[in-house]
Amino acid sequence: MADEPTTGATDPQQGAAPTAEEQRAALDKRIEQVHAEEQRLLAERRALNKQLRAQGHDEIADLISGPVVPDEPTPAPAPEPAPKHAAPLIATATPSAQQVAKAGKGILRKNGEHISPNFVSLLGHTVTRTTATYAVLCAVAGAFMVPLFISLAVQAGTDISDGGNTGNLFVTLVVFAVECLLLFGLCAGFPILALRMVRGEDKGRLHLVEVMVVEVSGVILCHLMVFGMTSTLVIYGLVSALLIALHSYWDPELALERANRKTDTESLRDMIRSTSDERTVVPGKRSGKGYITLNFFNIFWIFTIASVLGLIVETVTHLVIFHAYQDRAGMLWGPLSPIYGFGALLMTIALNRFHDKPWWFIFLVSAVIGGAFEFFTSWFLQTAFGITAWDYSGTFLNIDGRTNFMYMCCWGALGLVWVKLFLPVMLWFVKKIPWGWRYTLTTICAILMIFDGAATLVAIDCWYLREAGVPETTPIEKFCAVHYDNSYMEDRFQTMSMDVKSTARTK
């Protein structure tokens, strides 16, 4: 059938040209037809892309975890004869043809070449070299946790018996007991993780790593409250880096991006750059999966952007209400307020699967999370460093002066705006970062952020030691006494006051 006329041509049956209204109606009808056809084609394309992504995830998952030698492996010709002597702990291995096929073709370069995985033998199992490296590191970390656990227990006992503590002894003992329990969990978790990697067991491995990340974060916080800034925190930092690297290595989405980001196929361009991809689609379209993938990449940018936005909001609010500027920054350098970064992170994790819930539900959850986090942060700063950053005593429905009804409502409103407005905008912004820059930029910014955070804690700890009357003995303490003395710290952190008697520190 011929298309309906869209110009001013004469209708042969009526003998007169259609009017402008008729032409517009015909065009509107044609546009609807084209739009319906476009939607049908897009639906077919999304279905095909979903199949391609499923195949890609399967291949990359095999590539990452590496095949496991069965009890009776299929013999395969080896380029070199097997050694007569006993195999070492880790040795190069020649996988069978079935194992190579299971591992996939490897990473495809833009020029058409493939980077095939390297196989090694570890405790009688054939795994990829990367998996073997992570397994050995986890085993070493687990073994190192045991003497560390014993040394901390001896140190705490000696400190308390010799000089007691500066504050509440009961709080000190409780916090240290929590640290010991978390350390025990790490001692058990690392060997389990290493053994599962060697055996090729991948069920629940990401959840196990996430639990261990929470454990090591709790250990760091408890250690700060009991011992302050010590060299032991460097060990905990390395353990955290290992767990974060392992989580990023196993994350299916990041693995697929790393493996394919150098290819130049039409399906990959559509999967990575398309605004209609399921991983970054508008809220409500990923039921049961959450709005955002909770990997280190997304978590870091949520923390950073929220820290900057939170500082801007708090500074402007104080300026409008009190007509005076006050430095509200929470880091030694840079326009950052980490309490808003951590608050946004907690809200994102808690509401990731409930982003499409009614506004009142998001408001209530955000208010409870924000109030609880504000209470904990106030208690932690006072217990670890004797710092009082805010005091809401005497206000309506305050809880020990650490939070109150009004600020919980503010947290609820901020959480609602964050989940419904800023989080989608942030994802859109982050997605615009070119894939060639994304990992490098995130790594550099994360290193700078970690250094800033560590320097902030060191400067605050030295401030605490000066207030406690402890003489400067180390080069770091002397450096901070000169460059970050009490007057500088009071000017930088204008909302903070310090009382060393309210801490749980050991002497």
C-alpha positions as CSV (number, residue, x, y, z in Angstrom):
1,M,0.0,0.0,0.0
2,A,1.3,3.4,-0.9
3,D,2.2,5.8,1.9
4,E,-0.2,8.5,2.8
5,P,0.6,11.8,1.2
6,T,2.7,14.1,3.4
7,T,2.9,17.0,1.0
8,G,0.5,19.3,-0.7
9,A,-0.2,17.0,-3.6
10,T,-3.7,16.8,-5.0
11,D,-5.9,13.8,-3.9
12,P,-7.1,12.2,-7.1
13,Q,-10.4,11.0,-5.6
14,Q,-11.4,14.3,-3.9
15,G,-9.8,16.5,-6.5
16,A,-8.5,18.9,-3.9
17,A,-5.3,19.3,-1.9
18,P,-5.5,18.3,1.8
19,T,-5.6,21.1,4.2
20,A,-2.8,21.9,6.6
21,E,-4.7,20.3,9.5
22,E,-5.1,17.1,7.4
23,Q,-1.5,17.1,6.5
24,R,-0.5,17.5,10.2
25,A,-2.8,14.7,11.2
26,A,-1.3,12.4,8.6
27,L,2.2,13.3,9.8
28,D,1.2,12.6,13.4
29,K,-0.2,9.2,12.4
30,R,3.0,8.4,10.5
31,I,5.2,9.4,13.4
32,E,3.2,7.1,15.8
33,Q,3.7,4.2,13.4
34,V,7.4,4.9,13.1
35,H,7.6,5.2,16.9
36,A,5.8,1.9,17.4
37,E,8.2,0.2,15.0
38,E,11.2,1.8,16.7
39,Q,10.0,0.5,20.1
40,R,9.6,-3.0,18.7
41,L,13.1,-3.0,17.1
42,L,14.6,-1.6,20.3
43,A,12.9,-4.4,22.3
44,E,14.4,-7.0,20.0
45,R,17.8,-5.4,20.3
46,R,17.6,-5.3,24.1
47,A,16.7,-9.0,24.1
48,L,19.7,-9.8,21.9
49,N,22.0,-7.7,24.0
50,K,20.8,-9.5,27.1
51,Q,21.7,-12.8,25.5
52,L,25.2,-11.5,24.5
53,R,25.8,-10.1,28.0
54,A,24.8,-13.4,29.6
55,Q,27.3,-15.3,27.3
56,G,30.0,-12.7,28.0
57,H,29.5,-13.0,31.8
58,D,29.8,-16.8,31.6
59,E,33.0,-16.7,29.6
60,I,34.6,-14.0,31.8
61,A,33.5,-15.8,35.0
62,D,35.3,-18.9,33.8
63,L,38.3,-16.7,32.8
64,I,38.5,-15.1,36.2
65,S,38.1,-18.1,38.5
66,G,39.9,-20.5,36.3
67,P,39.0,-24.1,35.8
68,V,39.6,-26.7,38.4
69,V,41.4,-30.0,37.6
70,P,38.8,-32.8,38.0
71,D,39.7,-35.9,40.1
72,E,40.6,-37.7,36.9
73,P,41.8,-35.1,34.4
74,T,41.7,-35.7,30.8
75,P,45.3,-36.2,29.5
76,A,46.5,-33.6,27.0
77,P,49.8,-33.4,25.1
78,A,52.2,-31.1,26.8
79,P,54.9,-29.1,25.0
80,E,57.4,-30.2,27.6
81,P,57.7,-33.5,29.5
82,A,56.4,-33.4,33.1
83,P,59.2,-33.2,35.7
84,K,60.1,-36.3,37.6
85,H,60.5,-34.7,41.0
86,A,57.7,-33.6,43.3
87,A,55.9,-30.5,42.1
88,P,56.4,-27.3,44.1
89,L,53.6,-25.4,45.8
90,I,53.1,-23.2,42.7
91,A,54.3,-24.4,39.4
92,T,53.3,-23.8,35.8
93,A,50.6,-26.2,34.6
94,T,49.4,-27.4,31.3
95,P,45.6,-27.5,31.3
96,S,43.6,-29.9,29.2
97,A,41.9,-28.8,26.0
98,Q,38.5,-28.9,27.9
99,Q,39.9,-26.6,30.6
100,V,41.3,-24.1,28.1
101,A,37.9,-24.1,26.4
102,K,36.2,-23.5,29.7
103,A,38.5,-20.6,30.5
104,G,37.4,-18.8,27.3
105,K,39.5,-17.2,24.7
106,G,40.9,-14.5,27.0
107,I,40.8,-10.8,26.6
108,L,40.3,-9.6,23.0
109,R,42.5,-6.7,21.9
110,K,41.5,-4.2,19.3
111,N,43.9,-5.6,16.7
112,G,42.1,-9.0,17.0
113,E,44.7,-10.7,19.2
114,H,43.7,-12.6,22.4
115,I,45.4,-12.5,25.8
116,S,45.1,-16.1,27.0
117,P,45.1,-16.8,30.8
118,N,48.2,-18.3,32.3
119,F,47.6,-21.5,34.3
120,V,49.6,-22.7,37.3
121,S,49.3,-25.6,39.7
122,L,48.5,-24.8,43.3
123,L,48.1,-27.6,45.8
124,G,47.2,-30.1,43.1
125,H,44.7,-27.8,41.4
126,T,45.1,-26.0,38.1
127,V,44.0,-22.3,38.4
128,T,44.8,-19.1,36.7
129,R,48.0,-17.3,37.8
130,T,46.0,-14.3,39.1
131,T,43.8,-16.6,41.2
132,A,46.8,-18.4,42.6
133,T,48.4,-15.0,43.6
134,Y,45.3,-13.9,45.4
135,A,45.0,-17.3,47.2
136,V,48.6,-17.1,48.4
137,L,48.1,-13.5,49.6
138,C,45.0,-14.4,51.5
139,A,46.7,-17.4,53.1
140,V,49.6,-15.1,54.2
141,A,47.2,-12.5,55.5
142,G,45.3,-15.1,57.5
143,A,48.5,-16.5,59.0
144,F,49.7,-13.0,59.9
145,M,46.5,-12.2,61.7
146,V,47.2,-14.8,64.5
147,P,50.4,-13.3,65.9
148,L,49.0,-9.8,65.4
149,F,46.0,-10.8,67.5
150,I,48.2,-12.1,70.3
151,S,50.5,-9.0,70.2
152,L,47.6,-6.6,70.5
153,A,46.1,-8.6,73.4
154,V,49.5,-8.4,75.2
155,Q,49.9,-4.7,74.5
156,A,46.4,-3.9,75.7
157,G,46.9,-5.9,78.9
158,T,50.3,-4.3,79.6
159,D,49.0,-0.7,78.9
160,I,46.0,-1.1,81.2
161,S,48.0,-2.8,84.0
162,D,50.8,-0.3,83.9
163,G,48.9,3.0,83.6
164,G,45.2,2.3,83.3
165,N,43.5,4.4,80.7
166,T,42.6,8.0,80.2
167,G,38.8,7.6,80.4
168,N,36.2,4.9,81.0
169,L,38.0,1.5,81.6
170,F,34.8,-0.4,81.0
171,V,34.3,1.2,77.5
172,T,38.0,0.5,76.7
173,L,37.6,-3.2,77.6
174,V,34.3,-3.5,75.6
175,V,35.8,-1.9,72.5
176,F,38.9,-4.0,72.7
177,A,36.8,-7.2,73.1
178,V,34.9,-6.2,69.9
179,E,38.2,-5.7,68.1
180,C,39.3,-9.1,69.2
181,L,36.1,-10.8,67.9
182,L,36.5,-9.0,64.6
183,L,40.1,-10.0,64.3
184,F,39.2,-13.6,65.0
185,G,36.7,-13.4,62.1
186,L,39.5,-12.2,59.8
187,C,41.8,-15.0,61.1
188,A,39.1,-17.5,60.0
189,G,37.9,-15.8,56.9
190,F,41.2,-15.5,55.0
191,P,42.1,-19.3,55.1
192,I,38.5,-20.1,54.0
193,L,38.8,-17.6,51.2
194,A,42.1,-19.0,50.0
195,L,40.9,-22.6,50.1
196,R,37.8,-21.8,48.2
197,M,39.8,-20.0,45.5
198,V,42.1,-23.0,45.1
199,R,39.1,-25.3,44.8
200,G,37.4,-23.0,42.4
201,E,34.3,-22.6,44.6
202,D,32.7,-19.3,43.6
203,K,29.3,-19.4,45.3
204,G,28.9,-16.5,47.8
205,R,32.5,-15.4,47.5
206,L,31.6,-11.8,46.9
207,H,29.4,-11.8,50.0
208,L,32.3,-13.3,52.0
209,V,34.6,-10.6,50.9
210,E,32.1,-7.9,51.7
211,V,31.6,-9.3,55.3
212,M,35.4,-9.2,55.7
213,V,35.6,-5.6,54.5
214,V,33.1,-4.7,57.2
215,E,35.1,-6.6,59.8
216,V,38.4,-4.9,58.9
217,S,36.6,-1.5,59.0
218,G,35.3,-2.3,62.4
219,V,38.8,-3.4,63.5
220,I,40.3,-0.1,62.4
221,L,37.7,2.0,64.2
222,C,38.1,-0.1,67.4
223,H,41.9,0.2,67.2
224,L,41.7,4.0,66.9
225,M,39.5,4.1,70.0
226,V,41.8,2.0,72.1
227,F,45.3,2.6,70.8
228,G,45.1,5.6,68.6
229,M,47.2,6.0,65.5
230,T,49.8,3.2,65.5
231,S,51.9,1.4,62.9
232,T,49.4,-1.5,63.1
233,L,46.9,0.5,61.1
234,V,49.3,0.1,58.1
235,I,48.8,-3.6,58.3
236,Y,45.0,-3.1,58.4
237,G,45.3,-0.8,55.4
238,L,47.1,-3.4,53.4
239,V,44.5,-6.0,54.3
240,S,41.7,-3.6,53.2
241,A,43.5,-3.0,49.9
242,L,43.7,-6.8,49.3
243,L,40.0,-7.3,50.0
244,I,39.0,-4.3,47.8
245,A,41.2,-5.6,45.0
246,L,39.8,-9.1,45.3
247,H,36.2,-7.7,45.3
248,S,36.9,-5.6,42.2
249,Y,38.6,-8.6,40.5
250,W,35.6,-10.8,41.1
251,D,32.8,-8.3,40.4
252,P,31.2,-9.6,37.2
253,E,30.4,-6.2,35.8
254,L,33.9,-4.8,36.3
255,A,35.5,-8.0,35.0
256,L,33.4,-7.8,31.8
257,E,34.4,-4.1,31.4
258,R,38.1,-4.8,32.0
259,A,38.1,-7.7,29.6
260,N,36.3,-6.0,26.8
261,R,37.1,-2.3,27.1
262,K,39.8,-2.5,24.3
263,T,37.5,-4.2,21.8
264,D,35.7,-2.3,19.1
265,T,32.6,-4.4,18.4
266,E,29.1,-3.0,17.8
267,S,27.6,-5.1,20.7
268,L,30.2,-3.8,23.1
269,R,29.7,-0.2,22.2
270,D,26.0,-0.7,22.7
271,M,26.5,-2.4,26.1
272,I,28.9,0.1,27.5
273,R,27.8,3.4,26.0
274,S,24.1,3.0,25.5
275,T,21.9,5.0,27.9
276,S,19.3,2.3,27.8
277,D,21.5,-0.4,29.2
278,E,20.0,-2.3,32.1
279,R,22.8,-1.5,34.5
280,T,22.2,2.3,34.3
281,V,18.5,2.4,33.4
282,V,16.1,4.7,35.3
283,P,14.8,3.6,38.7
284,G,12.1,1.0,38.7
285,K,13.5,-1.0,35.8
286,R,15.9,-3.3,37.8
287,S,13.5,-4.8,40.3
288,G,15.3,-6.9,42.9
289,K,18.8,-6.0,41.6
290,G,19.2,-2.5,43.0
291,Y,19.7,0.8,41.3
292,I,23.5,0.8,41.4
293,T,26.2,-1.9,41.4
294,L,27.9,-1.7,44.8
295,N,31.5,-2.0,43.7
296,F,34.5,0.0,44.8
297,F,34.3,2.2,41.8
298,N,30.8,3.4,42.4
299,I,31.2,3.5,46.2
300,F,34.2,5.8,45.9
301,W,32.5,8.3,43.7
302,I,29.4,8.3,45.8
303,F,31.6,9.1,48.9
304,T,33.6,11.8,47.1
305,I,30.7,13.7,45.4
306,A,28.5,13.5,48.5
307,S,31.4,14.8,50.7
308,V,31.7,17.9,48.5
309,L,28.0,18.5,48.1
310,G,27.4,18.0,51.8
311,L,30.0,20.6,52.7
312,I,28.5,23.1,50.3
313,V,25.0,22.6,51.7
314,E,26.2,22.9,55.3
315,T,28.3,26.0,54.7
316,V,25.6,27.8,52.8
317,T,23.0,26.9,55.5
318,H,25.2,28.2,58.3
319,L,25.9,31.4,56.3
320,V,22.1,32.0,55.7
321,I,21.0,31.3,59.2
322,F,23.8,32.9,61.3
323,H,25.1,35.4,58.6
324,A,28.7,34.3,59.2
325,Y,31.1,32.0,57.4
326,Q,32.4,29.0,59.3
327,D,34.8,26.4,58.0
328,R,32.8,23.2,58.2
329,A,35.4,21.0,56.4
330,G,36.1,17.6,58.0
331,M,39.4,16.8,56.3
332,L,42.9,18.3,56.7
333,W,43.0,19.4,53.1
334,G,40.3,20.0,50.5
335,P,36.6,21.0,50.5
336,L,35.4,17.7,52.0
337,S,33.0,16.7,54.8
338,P,33.3,12.9,55.2
339,I,30.3,12.6,57.4
340,Y,28.1,13.4,54.4
341,G,30.1,11.0,52.2
342,F,29.6,8.1,54.6
343,G,26.0,9.1,55.2
344,A,25.2,9.1,51.5
345,L,27.1,5.8,51.2
346,L,25.0,4.1,54.0
347,M,21.8,5.4,52.5
348,T,22.7,4.2,49.0
349,I,23.5,0.7,50.4
350,A,20.4,0.6,52.5
351,L,18.0,2.0,49.8
352,N,19.6,0.4,46.8
353,R,16.9,-2.2,46.4
354,F,14.1,0.2,47.6
355,H,14.8,3.2,45.4
356,D,11.3,2.8,43.8
357,K,9.5,2.8,47.1
358,P,7.2,5.7,48.1
359,W,8.8,9.0,49.2
360,W,7.7,8.6,52.8
361,F,9.5,5.2,53.1
362,I,12.7,6.6,51.8
363,F,12.4,9.6,54.1
364,L,11.9,7.5,57.2
365,V,14.7,5.1,56.4
366,S,17.1,8.0,55.6
367,A,16.1,9.8,58.8
368,V,16.8,6.7,60.9
369,I,20.1,5.9,59.2
370,G,21.2,9.5,59.3
371,G,20.3,9.9,62.9
372,A,22.0,6.6,63.9
373,F,25.1,7.5,61.9
374,E,25.3,11.0,63.4
375,F,25.0,9.5,66.9
376,F,27.7,6.9,66.2
377,T,30.1,9.5,64.7
378,S,29.8,11.8,67.7
379,W,30.4,8.9,70.1
380,F,33.4,7.6,68.1
381,L,35.1,11.0,67.9
382,Q,34.7,11.5,71.6
383,T,35.8,8.0,72.5
384,A,38.8,7.9,70.2
385,F,40.0,11.5,70.4
386,G,38.0,13.3,73.1
387,I,36.4,15.5,70.4
388,T,33.0,17.1,70.6
389,A,32.0,18.1,67.1
390,W,28.4,19.1,68.0
391,D,26.1,19.1,71.0
392,Y,22.4,19.2,70.7
393,S,21.6,19.0,74.4
394,G,18.5,20.8,75.3
395,T,16.9,20.6,71.9
396,F,13.6,18.8,71.0
397,L,13.9,15.0,71.2
398,N,17.7,15.0,71.4
399,I,19.5,11.7,72.1
400,D,22.4,12.3,74.5
401,G,23.0,15.6,72.7
402,R,24.4,13.7,69.7
403,T,21.4,13.9,67.4
404,N,17.8,15.2,67.6
405,F,14.5,15.2,65.8
406,M,15.2,18.2,63.6
407,Y,18.5,16.9,62.2
408,M,17.0,13.4,61.7
409,C,14.3,15.1,59.6
410,C,17.1,16.9,57.7
411,W,18.8,13.6,57.1
412,G,15.5,12.2,55.8
413,A,15.1,15.1,53.4
414,L,18.7,14.8,52.2
415,G,18.3,11.0,51.7
416,L,15.2,11.6,49.6
417,V,16.8,14.2,47.4
418,W,19.9,12.0,47.1
419,V,18.2,8.8,46.1
420,K,15.6,10.5,43.8
421,L,17.7,13.2,42.2
422,F,21.4,13.4,42.8
423,L,22.2,9.7,42.5
424,P,20.8,9.4,39.0
425,V,22.6,12.6,38.0
426,M,25.9,11.3,39.6
427,L,25.6,8.0,37.6
428,W,25.1,10.0,34.4
429,F,28.1,12.1,35.2
430,V,30.3,9.2,36.1
431,K,29.3,7.3,33.0
432,K,30.5,10.2,30.9
433,I,34.1,9.6,32.1
434,P,35.9,7.8,29.2
435,W,36.6,4.1,29.9
436,G,40.3,4.6,29.1
437,W,40.5,7.1,32.0
438,R,38.1,5.7,34.5
439,Y,40.3,3.2,36.4
440,T,43.3,5.4,36.3
441,L,41.4,8.5,37.5
442,T,39.6,6.5,40.2
443,T,42.9,5.0,41.4
444,I,44.7,8.3,41.6
445,C,41.8,10.1,43.3
446,A,41.4,7.2,45.8
447,I,45.1,7.3,46.7
448,L,44.8,11.1,47.3
449,M,41.7,10.7,49.3
450,I,43.2,7.9,51.5
451,F,46.3,10.0,52.0
452,D,44.2,13.0,53.0
453,G,42.2,10.9,55.4
454,A,45.3,9.3,57.0
455,A,46.9,12.7,57.4
456,T,43.8,14.1,59.0
457,L,43.7,11.2,61.6
458,V,47.5,11.7,62.3
459,A,47.1,15.5,62.8
460,I,44.1,14.9,65.1
461,D,45.9,12.2,67.0
462,C,48.9,14.5,67.5
463,W,46.5,17.2,68.6
464,Y,45.1,14.8,71.2
465,L,48.6,13.8,72.4
466,R,49.6,17.5,73.0
467,E,46.4,18.1,74.9
468,A,47.1,15.0,77.0
469,G,50.5,16.3,77.9
470,V,52.5,13.6,76.0
471,P,55.8,15.0,74.7
472,E,56.6,14.9,71.0
473,T,59.1,12.0,70.4
474,T,58.6,10.8,66.8
475,P,59.4,12.8,63.7
476,I,55.7,12.8,62.7
477,E,54.7,14.3,66.1
478,K,57.3,17.0,65.8
479,F,56.3,17.8,62.3
480,C,52.6,18.2,63.3
481,A,53.6,20.3,66.3
482,V,55.3,22.8,64.0
483,H,52.9,22.8,61.0
484,Y,49.6,21.7,62.5
485,D,49.7,23.0,66.0
486,N,46.7,23.6,68.3
487,S,45.8,27.0,66.9
488,Y,45.9,25.6,63.3
489,M,43.7,22.7,64.2
490,E,41.2,24.8,66.1
491,D,41.0,27.1,63.1
492,R,40.6,24.3,60.6
493,F,38.1,22.3,62.6
494,Q,36.1,25.3,64.0
495,T,33.2,23.1,65.3
496,M,35.4,20.8,67.3
497,S,36.5,21.0,71.0
498,M,38.7,18.4,72.8
499,D,38.6,16.8,76.2
500,V,41.1,14.0,76.6
501,K,39.4,12.6,79.8
502,S,36.4,11.5,77.8
503,T,38.3,9.0,75.6
504,A,38.8,5.2,75.9
505,R,42.5,5.3,75.2
506,T,45.1,3.2,76.9
507,K,48.0,5.1,78.2
